[in-house]
């Protein structure tokens, strides 16, 4: 199993980023996928979850209405569209499938 995140970076408050998670080594469409984040000194937080075919999604209250999780099973890729970013969104964002994790991508929201 391999999960590789990309798309992080430095963005100003109010800006947007789109994260990607490229998956390989397993049948992507068979698994629920998650985005987590961890800020310095804080516990890891579940940000969003998407069902196997994308019909059901769930979000942390802190990101509802601003973030959108999606997936493309044909491309074995999951996405996280992040809009109206706030400084408190600064964290390392990681994708997760069951007990497998990507290496994470840093998102920094700062002026």
N, C-alpha and C positions, 0 to 999 in steps of 0.2 A: 504494500500500500504506500502510495506517495501522494501527498497533498502539498501544493506549492502556491503560496499566496503572492500576489503582486498588486501594484496600484497605489501603495501608500505614498506618503510624502508630507510636505509642509504646505498648509493652506491657511488662508486668513479666515477669521470668524465670519460666518455667513456663506462661506464657500462650499464647494462640492468635491467629492472624490468618488471614484468607482473602484472597488476592490474586486479582484478575481481570485478564484481558487481552482487551479487545474488539478484534476484527480486522475490517478492511474493505478493499476494493479488490482482493481476490484470492479465489480459491476455497479457502476455509479448509480444507475436508476433504481437499484434495489434498496438504497439507504436514505434515511433521513439525514439531512446535513445541517450543520450549525455554524454560526459565527460567534466567537467569543472575543472578549477584549480584556486586557489587564493593564491598568495604569500603575505607575510606580507607587509602591507602598500600599497598594490595594489588592483585594482578592479578585480572581478572575471572575468575569461577569458574562453570563449568557446574553448575547445581544439579539440574535434572531435565529429562528428555526424554520426549515422548509421541508415539506413532505416529499415523498419519493418522486412524484410527478408535478410538484409545484402547486397543487390545488389548495393546500393549507399552509399558512404562514403564521408565525407568532413572533412578537417583539417585546423586548424589555420596555417598561413604561417610559424610561428615559429617552428612548429613540423613536417611539411611536409617532407617526406622521412626518418623520424626517428621513428615516432609513427605509429602504426597500430591498428585501432579499429575493433573489430569483435564481433559476438554474436552467441550463441548457443540456439536457441529457444526451443529445446528439454530439455535443462537444465535450462531455464529461467535465463541465465547468459550472461553478456556482459564483454568484456575484453578490455584492453588497453596494447598492447605490446610496451614498450618504450626502444628504443636502442640509442646508442651514446648519453647518457644523459649528460647534461651540468649543471653547477651550477645554471644557470638561470631557469632550470626546477624545482627547489626546490619550493614546494607549497603543499597545501592540495588539493588532487584530489577527486572530488565528482562525482557520477553518478546522472543523472537527467532524469526523465520522466515527461513531461508536468509540473505540479507544485509540483512534489514530488522530494525530495532530500534524498540522503544518508547522513550519518554522516561524511563521508570523511575519507581519509587515507593519512598520511603524507609521502611525498617523499622528501628526502634530498640528494642532490648531492654534495658531498664534499670530498676532499682528506684529 
